[in-house]
Amino acid sequence: MAAPGIRNSLTDVAGLKVGQSEDTRVKTGVTVILPDERAVCAVDVRGGGPGTRETDALAAHTLVDAVDAVVLSGGSSYGLASGDAVVAALGARGRGFGLMELPGVPRSPVVPGAILYDLANGGDKDWGEDLPYRRLAREALDRVDVDFSQGAHGAGHGARAGAHAGGTGSASWVTDDGFTVGALVCVNSFGSVTLPGQDNIYWAWPVEQNGEFGGRRPDVAAQQCLSLDDWGAAKINPGARENTTIACVATDAALTPAQAQRFAIMAQDGLARAIRPIHTPFDGDVVFALSTGQVVLGDAAELTLARLGSIAADCLARAVARGVYEARR
């Protein structure tokens, strides 16, 4: 029977682990998504102010068709240093891409990543040249497991979701024909995740499963009278490049790079189901997609891909609400 996975998180997709670390003094953090084996990866970027690394290498026409990890980080451009630490650590373990084995030539770990802006959240950012992000990334990598905390943890530790506390959320779904889809997101949006005038009702409520973010439902009369100009609990002062929702969706279905790209594109719509407005000039929204390749798509491959992409969008919407819900508790 189709239902959320046993953990209701990204790690229900077999072959994936997640590690997180945060610094409460700095009010920032890092999330590392580590596949057991190199995984096919794609990315869809829609925000007006993204901050990323290694995303060009993920195009379907490029040489590299798999990655060694995905890193999500706070810290704006400073947070991109987190990817360097993961590359160094995985390279020391002998992981990475190599055209051929040559004595004395290390493999090159492929570690795409994205950052969110949490520099103005009141934490101590007087770090000079000693950035905390390499340390946080190593800590997160050392903590990878199938179980991880949601809410104010990892890259979502210092985030804000509109007027509410932001956070890291995750959700999953197992289809009745044996495919698993999962999502993980760090919510730092300009837009609101809750309905105008109903701050405990999440935009993602229609796809909620088993009361995972409170189980509350909107006042139908109030919902029918919503103004298209009323964004509810969005940030009062958006600030250019200061808002970003960064995410990773995954499936155990065996996808080609091109199919993974379509999977990412479809999944990105989950943000539009959970945040209003989204993909603004002030946001840097990025969604990565991973395929661990453990279940063959079968004869109706493209139809199955369409189903999985739609499920990924719903999982991502649920993950957004879960992350903020847990951060607000």
N, C-alpha and C positions, 0 to 999 in steps of 0.2 A: 504494500500500500504506500502511495506517495506521501512523504512527510519530511519534516526537517531531519537532518542527520542526528546521530546520537549525541554530538556535542553542540549542534546547531551553530557551527562555526566553519571557517575556511578549512580547518584541518580535518573535517570529515572527508575531504578529497584525499584519498590515499596517496601517500608519497610527499605530503607537505607538512612542514612544521613552522611554527612562528615563535620568534623570540622578541622580547620587549625590554626596554630600559628607560628610566626617566631620572631626571635630576630635579628634585623639588625646589632647590634653591634657585636654579636658573629658570625653572618652569618650562622645561622642554623635554623631548624624548625622541627615541628612535624605535622603529619596528622593522624587523628583518623577517622576510618570508623565504624559507630555505627548502627547496625540493631535494628529495633524497638523491635523485639523478637529475642531470641537466634537462630542463623542460622547455618546450616550445613556448614562445612568448610574443605578445603583440601589445600595442598601446594605442589608446585613443585620447587625444588632447583637445579639449574644447574651451577651456577657460582663456580669458584675455591676457592673463599674466602668469603663465606657467614657469616653473623652475624644475628642470629635469637633467638627467645624465644618461647617456648611452641609448637614448630613444631612437636616434637615426639608425642605429644598428639593427633595430627590430623590424624594419621594413621587409616585406615578403621577398623583395628582389635582392636583398643583400646576402653576403656570404654566411653570416652567423644565423643559425636557425633555432638556437636554444640558449638559455641563460642558466647561470649558476645560482642566482639569488635575485630578489627584488628588495630594495631598501626604501622605506618611507621615513621621512625625518621632519622634525621641526627645525627652526633656525633660519628660515629663508635661505639665501645663497650660502651662508655659513654651513648649513646642514648638509650640503652636498659632499662635505668631507667624510660623512658617514659611509658613503659608498667606497671611498678609498680604503678605509679600514677593513671592510668586508672583502674587498679584492685581495688585499695583502694576506689576510688570514686564510682565505680559501686557496690562494696560490701556494701558500706554505703547506697546505694539505695535498697539493698535487691536483687540485681541481681546475677546470677551465678548458678553453678552446685551444686546439693545436692542430695545424694541418698535418703535421707528422711529428714523430718522436725524434728529437735531436739531443744528443748528450749536452748537458749544461744549459739547455734552453728551456725555461719554465713555461708552463701553460699560461694562458691569459684568461682569468676568470671574467665572465661577462655579467656585470651587475648593474642593470638599469635601476634608476631611482627617481623619486620626486620629493619635493619639499613643500612645506606649508609655512606661512608667516606667523610666528608667535613672539616676535621681538618686542612688542609693546604691551606685554601682558603683566608687567610688574616684576618679573624675575630679574635676578642679578645677571645682566649681560656684559658686565665689565670684565671680559675674558682676555682682552688684549690679543696676543697672538696664540694663546693657549686655548684653542677651541675645545669644547667638551664633546664634540660629535664623534671623533674617532674612538674615544673611550666608551661612549654610550653605545656605539655600534658594536664594538667588541663584546661588551657586556650582553647586549641583545643576542648576538650570535652564539655566545656561550650558553644562553638560556633557552635555545630553541627546543620546543616540545609540542606535543599535540594539544596541550592545555595552556591557555593564556587568559589574562584578565581583560575585561572590557570596561569602558568608561574612561577615566582620566589616567590612561596608561599609554606607554609607548609614544609614538609620534603625535598622538592626540592629547598628550598630558596637559599641554598649555594652550589648547585650542579653544576657540569660541565659535559657537554655531548660532549666528545671528546674535540675539541678546542673551542667549543661554550659554552655559558651559558646553564646550564641544568635547569630543572624545573619540575613542577607538571602538568600533562596533563590528560585529560579524554575524553571519547567518548562513544557513545551508538548506539544501533540498535534495532529497533522493527520489528519483523518478520510479514509477512502478515497473519500468523495464531496465532498471539497474544502473542508470547514470547518476553521478553525484555532481552537484554544482555548489560552490561556496563563494562567499564574498567577505572581504575585510575592507574597512574604510576608516580614515581619520578625518573627522568633520571639523572644518574651520571656515565655514561658509559665511558670506555676506548675507545670504538669504535666510529665511526662517524655516525651521523644520516643523513648526506647529502652526495651527490655524489661527487666523486673526481673532482675538478675543477669547480664544479657547486654548490657553497655553499648555494644557496637559493633553491635548489631542494632537497627534502627529499626522502630518500629511500622508504618511505611509500607512495609516490605519486600515485601508481596505485589504492590504496583503499581510497584516499581522497574523502570526501563528501562535496559538496557545498563550496569549497574553504576554508575549515576550517583551513588550515595552509598555505595559500597564493595562492593556485591554480596554481602554476607555474609547467611547464612540462619540462622534460629534452631535451637537444639537442640530437636527435636520433643518429646522426653520432658519437658524442662524447661518447654516452653511449655504442655503439657497439664496441668501441675500448678500453674499460676499461681493465686495467691490473688486474689480480687476486691478485697481490701483492700491489696494490694501494688502501690504506684504506681511502684516502682523509683526512678529518679533524679529525683524531683520535688523542689522546693525544700523544705527543712526548715521554714523559717519563711515562709509565703506572703506575709504582709503585705497588708493591705487596699489595693486599688487600685494594687498595685505590679507587676502582671503583665498583659501584654497581647500578643496575637498579632494584628497588623493586616495586611491583605492586599488585593490587587486581582486579580480574575480578569477575563479579557477574551475576546472572540470577534469575528471578522470577520462573523459572521452579523448580519443586520439585525433588531434586536429593538426592540419597542415598550418604553416605560418599564415597563409591567406585566410583559412577558416578561423584561426585564432583572432585575426584582425576583425572579421565580421562579428565574432563573439564579443570582442571588446566594444565595438561600435554599438551593438544592441544593448550590452550591459550598461553603458553610459546613461541610457535613458532612465535607469533606476534613480539617478540623482534628480532628474526632473520630476519623478513621482514623489520625492521625499523632501525637496528643498525648493523654496519659492522666494525670489527668482534664482536661477542657476545659470552658469556659463556667461556671467556678466563680464564687462570689461575689467572689473575689480577682482575676479576670481582666476585661479590657475588650475582648473579642474583637470585631473589626469586619471585615467583608468587603465591599469595593466591587466592583461589576460594571460593565464597560464594553462597549459595542457600537460598533464602528467602521462597521457597516452596509454592508459591501462585498459580501456574498453574501446573496442572497435565500433565506429559509427554504424556500420552495416550498409545494406543496400540503399535505403532511403536517406543517404547521408545528409543531403542539404536540408531535407525536412527536419531531420533530427537536430541539425545545427540550429535551425530556426527556433525549435522548441527550447533548446538549451540556452540560447541567447535571451529569449523571453524570460525564462526562469532566472537567469543571472541578473536581469534588470530588477526583478522582484526581490531577489535575495539582497541586492545592493541597497534597494530602498529600505528593506527591513533592517539591514545593518546600520544604515544612517540613524534610524530612529532608536535602535538598541544602544548605539554608542552614546548618543545624547541622553537618553533615558538613564543609562547607568551612571553617566557623569553627574547628573542632577540629583541622584539619590543620596 
